[in-house]
Amino acid sequence: MRSSRSITLGVMLSTLLMTPLMAGAAVERAAKPNPEAELARLTREADALNKRYRGQVQSLEETRVQASKATQRARSLKRSLATAETAVTRFAQTAYMGGNLDDINLLSFQGDPGTTLDGVAMLSYLAGQRASQLGHLKELVKDAKDAEAAAEAKIVKLGDDITKLKKDRVRIESLLAKYGFQQPGGSEGLTPRMVSVRNTILRTFPMPYPVGCLRRGDPGDHGSGRACDFMMSTGGRMPTAEAKERGDRLAQWAIDHGRDIGIMYIIWQQRYYDIRTGTGWRMMSDRGGITANHYDHVHISVF
């Protein structure tokens, strides 16, 4: 039967392992507002602005994607931290209860010397395990704090971007008024403006690869008949040097003539250029592949 002193020793070790590092982290997590709730609120605002400005605002979407990824990383690290804290506490509570180590025998060297020496070895081992687990826990606390700070910064930026776009409402809505609103039609399901822009591009840039436009059910511009992808390779492959140069020329042509013919934004080579915001080329986050990052096609959306 395990001695009450051994159990007491295990409980004491458990208390020691619940260091201010762990307790402080728990208090801090409880005190802070939920960043995921704020991200959800701002995402709803961004969706409303996208609808108001007649299509996805790329700068807004990019910031939202970054904020979402940062928030997911913070959430994942918090889960890892909670798991590590539980493991450390469980280790403290069970390390001694799993054996017959009696602290009185250990300290007074009474009883079997072999058992006593085994106890000394066990204490040494447990001390090493404690140091290792607390070291890992300390790293997790730091990583979780850094990730949470990064997520909060991205969420703040999303809020700032929304505020800026609201301030630019008059200028952006004047562009929308200039081009009016067109419904898709015809057998291709494209707006007349998209048909005109596509045909002009094909006359100016004869291409050996397909052009993909309507995607029924797509929630974005492809679904509303206001976007086309001008392929610079077969899907999923990086373009050749010649094809990339063609894509560069097409993207620049779209920028130069965009305001005259109603182009809203361009995406090419993991960058986007939104004529509504007038902020020039901006990098996109990695979306996970050649096609998703627009390395193999130039995407053009119209008002």
C-alpha positions as CSV (number, residue, x, y, z in Angstrom):
1,M,0.0,0.0,0.0
2,R,1.4,3.4,-0.9
3,S,2.4,5.6,1.9
4,S,0.5,8.8,2.6
5,R,3.9,10.6,2.5
6,S,4.6,9.4,-1.1
7,I,1.2,10.7,-2.2
8,T,1.9,14.0,-0.4
9,L,5.2,14.2,-2.2
10,G,3.5,13.6,-5.6
11,V,1.0,16.3,-4.8
12,M,3.8,18.7,-3.8
13,L,5.6,18.0,-7.1
14,S,2.4,18.6,-9.0
15,T,2.1,22.0,-7.3
16,L,5.7,22.8,-8.1
17,L,5.1,22.0,-11.8
18,M,2.2,24.4,-11.9
19,T,4.7,27.2,-12.1
20,P,3.8,31.0,-12.5
21,L,4.6,30.4,-16.2
22,M,1.6,28.2,-16.5
23,A,-0.7,30.1,-14.2
24,G,0.2,33.4,-15.7
25,A,-0.5,32.1,-19.2
26,A,-3.9,30.8,-18.2
27,V,-4.9,34.1,-16.6
28,E,-3.7,36.1,-19.6
29,R,-5.7,33.8,-22.0
30,A,-8.8,34.2,-19.9
31,A,-8.5,38.0,-19.7
32,K,-8.1,38.7,-23.5
33,P,-11.0,39.2,-25.8
34,N,-11.7,36.4,-28.4
35,P,-9.8,37.3,-31.6
36,E,-11.9,34.8,-33.6
37,A,-15.1,36.6,-32.7
38,E,-13.6,39.9,-33.9
39,L,-12.3,38.3,-37.1
40,A,-15.8,36.9,-37.7
41,R,-17.4,40.3,-37.3
42,L,-14.9,42.0,-39.6
43,T,-15.3,39.2,-42.2
44,R,-19.1,40.0,-42.2
45,E,-18.2,43.7,-42.8
46,A,-15.7,42.7,-45.6
47,D,-18.4,40.6,-47.2
48,A,-20.8,43.5,-47.1
49,L,-18.2,45.8,-48.7
50,N,-17.4,43.3,-51.4
51,K,-21.1,43.1,-52.3
52,R,-21.4,46.9,-52.2
53,Y,-18.3,47.4,-54.4
54,R,-19.5,44.8,-56.9
55,G,-17.0,42.1,-56.4
56,Q,-14.2,40.9,-54.1
57,V,-11.8,43.7,-53.1
58,Q,-8.5,42.0,-53.4
59,S,-6.6,44.0,-50.8
60,L,-9.4,43.3,-48.3
61,E,-9.5,39.6,-49.2
62,E,-5.8,39.3,-48.9
63,T,-5.7,40.8,-45.4
64,R,-8.7,38.6,-44.4
65,V,-6.8,35.5,-45.6
66,Q,-3.7,36.5,-43.6
67,A,-5.7,37.2,-40.5
68,S,-7.5,33.9,-40.8
69,K,-4.2,32.0,-41.2
70,A,-2.7,33.8,-38.2
71,T,-5.7,33.1,-36.1
72,Q,-5.7,29.4,-37.0
73,R,-2.0,29.2,-36.0
74,A,-2.7,30.9,-32.7
75,R,-5.6,28.5,-32.1
76,S,-3.5,25.5,-32.9
77,L,-0.7,26.6,-30.6
78,K,-3.2,27.2,-27.8
79,R,-4.4,23.7,-28.1
80,S,-0.8,22.4,-28.0
81,L,-0.1,24.5,-25.0
82,A,-3.2,23.2,-23.2
83,T,-2.2,19.6,-24.0
84,A,1.3,20.2,-22.7
85,E,0.0,21.7,-19.5
86,T,-2.2,18.8,-18.9
87,A,0.7,16.4,-19.6
88,V,2.9,18.1,-17.1
89,T,0.3,18.1,-14.4
90,R,-0.6,14.4,-15.0
91,F,3.1,13.6,-15.0
92,A,3.5,15.2,-11.6
93,Q,0.4,13.5,-10.2
94,T,1.2,10.0,-11.4
95,A,5.0,9.8,-11.3
96,Y,5.2,8.8,-7.6
97,M,1.9,7.1,-7.3
98,G,2.9,4.5,-9.9
99,G,5.5,3.1,-7.6
100,N,6.3,2.4,-3.9
101,L,8.8,5.1,-3.3
102,D,8.7,6.3,0.4
103,D,10.3,9.6,1.1
104,I,11.0,8.6,4.7
105,N,13.0,5.5,3.6
106,L,14.8,7.5,1.0
107,L,15.9,10.2,3.4
108,S,16.8,7.9,6.3
109,F,18.3,5.0,4.2
110,Q,16.2,2.5,6.1
111,G,15.1,-0.7,4.5
112,D,16.6,-2.4,1.4
113,P,19.6,-0.4,0.0
114,G,18.8,-1.4,-3.5
115,T,15.3,0.0,-3.2
116,T,16.7,3.2,-1.8
117,L,19.2,3.6,-4.6
118,D,16.4,2.9,-7.2
119,G,14.5,5.7,-5.5
120,V,17.4,8.1,-5.9
121,A,17.8,7.1,-9.6
122,M,14.0,7.7,-10.0
123,L,14.2,11.1,-8.5
124,S,17.0,12.1,-10.8
125,Y,15.1,10.8,-13.8
126,L,12.0,12.6,-12.8
127,A,13.9,15.9,-12.2
128,G,15.3,15.6,-15.8
129,Q,11.8,14.9,-17.2
130,R,10.4,17.9,-15.3
131,A,13.1,20.2,-16.7
132,S,12.5,18.9,-20.2
133,Q,8.7,19.2,-20.0
134,L,8.9,22.7,-18.5
135,G,11.4,23.8,-21.2
136,H,9.0,22.6,-23.9
137,L,6.1,24.3,-22.1
138,K,8.1,27.6,-21.9
139,E,8.7,27.5,-25.7
140,L,5.0,26.8,-26.3
141,V,4.0,29.7,-24.1
142,K,6.3,32.1,-26.1
143,D,5.1,30.7,-29.5
144,A,1.5,31.0,-28.5
145,K,1.9,34.6,-27.3
146,D,3.8,35.5,-30.5
147,A,1.1,33.8,-32.7
148,E,-1.7,35.6,-30.8
149,A,0.1,38.9,-31.2
150,A,0.5,38.3,-34.9
151,A,-3.2,37.4,-35.3
152,E,-4.3,40.5,-33.4
153,A,-2.1,42.6,-35.7
154,K,-3.6,41.1,-38.8
155,I,-7.1,41.6,-37.4
156,V,-6.4,45.2,-36.6
157,K,-5.1,45.7,-40.2
158,L,-8.3,44.1,-41.6
159,G,-10.3,46.7,-39.6
160,D,-8.1,49.5,-40.9
161,D,-8.5,48.3,-44.5
162,I,-12.2,48.3,-44.0
163,T,-12.2,51.8,-42.6
164,K,-10.0,53.0,-45.5
165,L,-12.3,51.5,-48.1
166,K,-15.3,53.1,-46.5
167,K,-13.6,56.4,-46.7
168,D,-12.9,55.8,-50.4
169,R,-16.6,55.1,-51.0
170,V,-17.2,58.2,-53.1
171,R,-14.3,57.6,-55.5
172,I,-15.1,53.8,-55.8
173,E,-18.8,54.4,-56.2
174,S,-18.1,56.9,-59.0
175,L,-16.2,54.1,-60.8
176,L,-19.2,51.8,-60.3
177,A,-21.6,54.4,-61.6
178,K,-19.4,55.1,-64.6
179,Y,-19.6,51.4,-65.8
180,G,-23.1,50.6,-64.5
181,F,-24.2,47.1,-63.7
182,Q,-24.5,44.4,-66.3
183,Q,-26.3,41.1,-66.1
184,P,-24.8,38.0,-67.7
185,G,-26.5,36.7,-70.8
186,G,-26.2,34.7,-73.9
187,S,-25.1,31.1,-74.3
188,E,-21.7,31.9,-72.6
189,G,-23.3,33.3,-69.4
190,L,-20.9,36.4,-69.5
191,T,-21.7,40.1,-69.2
192,P,-21.4,42.1,-72.4
193,R,-18.4,43.9,-70.9
194,M,-16.6,40.7,-70.1
195,V,-17.3,39.4,-73.7
196,S,-15.9,42.7,-75.1
197,V,-12.8,42.7,-72.9
198,R,-12.1,39.0,-73.6
199,N,-12.4,39.5,-77.4
200,T,-10.2,42.6,-77.4
201,I,-7.5,40.7,-75.4
202,L,-7.7,37.7,-77.8
203,R,-7.2,40.0,-80.8
204,T,-4.3,41.8,-79.1
205,F,-2.7,38.7,-77.6
206,P,-3.2,35.6,-79.7
207,M,-2.8,32.7,-77.3
208,P,-2.1,29.0,-77.7
209,Y,-3.8,28.0,-74.5
210,P,-7.5,28.1,-73.5
211,V,-9.4,30.9,-71.8
212,G,-11.7,29.9,-68.9
213,C,-14.5,32.2,-67.9
214,L,-17.9,31.1,-66.5
215,R,-17.9,28.7,-63.6
216,R,-21.4,28.1,-62.6
217,G,-21.9,28.0,-58.9
218,D,-18.7,29.9,-58.2
219,P,-19.5,32.6,-55.5
220,G,-17.1,35.1,-57.1
221,D,-16.7,36.9,-60.4
222,H,-16.4,33.7,-62.4
223,G,-19.9,32.7,-61.2
224,S,-21.4,36.0,-62.2
225,G,-19.9,36.0,-65.7
226,R,-17.5,38.9,-64.9
227,A,-14.1,37.2,-65.0
228,C,-11.9,35.2,-67.3
229,D,-8.6,33.3,-66.8
230,F,-6.2,33.6,-69.7
231,M,-4.0,30.5,-69.5
232,M,-0.2,30.8,-70.0
233,S,0.4,27.1,-69.8
234,T,-1.6,23.9,-69.5
235,G,-3.2,23.9,-66.1
236,G,-1.0,23.4,-63.1
237,R,2.3,24.0,-64.9
238,M,4.7,26.9,-64.7
239,P,4.7,28.9,-68.0
240,T,7.8,29.0,-70.2
241,A,9.8,32.2,-70.3
242,E,8.1,33.2,-73.5
243,A,4.6,32.5,-72.0
244,K,5.5,34.4,-68.9
245,E,6.6,37.4,-70.9
246,R,3.2,37.2,-72.7
247,G,1.4,37.2,-69.4
248,D,3.4,40.1,-68.2
249,R,2.5,42.1,-71.3
250,L,-1.2,41.2,-70.9
251,A,-1.3,42.2,-67.2
252,Q,0.4,45.5,-68.0
253,W,-2.0,46.1,-70.9
254,A,-5.0,45.5,-68.6
255,I,-3.6,48.0,-66.1
256,D,-3.0,50.6,-68.8
257,H,-6.4,50.3,-70.4
258,G,-8.4,49.1,-67.4
259,R,-10.2,52.4,-66.6
260,D,-11.1,52.9,-70.2
261,I,-12.7,49.5,-70.8
262,G,-14.0,48.6,-67.3
263,I,-11.4,46.2,-65.9
264,M,-11.8,46.0,-62.1
265,Y,-8.7,44.0,-61.0
266,I,-6.0,41.7,-62.4
267,I,-4.2,38.7,-60.7
268,W,-1.0,37.3,-62.0
269,Q,2.0,35.5,-60.6
270,Q,0.8,35.6,-57.0
271,R,0.2,39.4,-57.2
272,Y,-3.0,41.4,-57.6
273,Y,-3.7,44.9,-59.0
274,D,-7.1,46.4,-58.0
275,I,-8.1,49.4,-60.0
276,R,-10.7,50.4,-57.4
277,T,-8.1,50.9,-54.6
278,G,-5.3,52.3,-56.8
279,T,-2.6,50.8,-54.6
280,G,-0.5,49.2,-57.4
281,W,0.7,45.6,-57.4
282,R,0.4,43.7,-54.1
283,M,1.6,40.3,-53.2
284,M,-0.8,37.5,-52.3
285,S,-0.3,34.9,-49.6
286,D,0.5,31.4,-50.7
287,R,-2.8,29.8,-51.7
288,G,-1.2,26.3,-52.0
289,G,-0.4,25.7,-55.7
290,I,0.6,27.0,-59.1
291,T,-3.0,27.6,-60.3
292,A,-4.3,28.9,-57.0
293,N,-1.4,31.4,-56.9
294,H,-2.1,32.4,-60.5
295,Y,1.3,31.5,-61.9
296,D,-0.2,29.7,-64.9
297,H,-2.9,32.2,-65.8
298,V,-3.8,35.9,-65.8
299,H,-7.1,36.5,-64.1
300,I,-9.1,39.6,-65.2
301,S,-12.4,40.7,-63.6
302,V,-14.5,43.5,-64.9
303,F,-17.0,45.9,-63.3
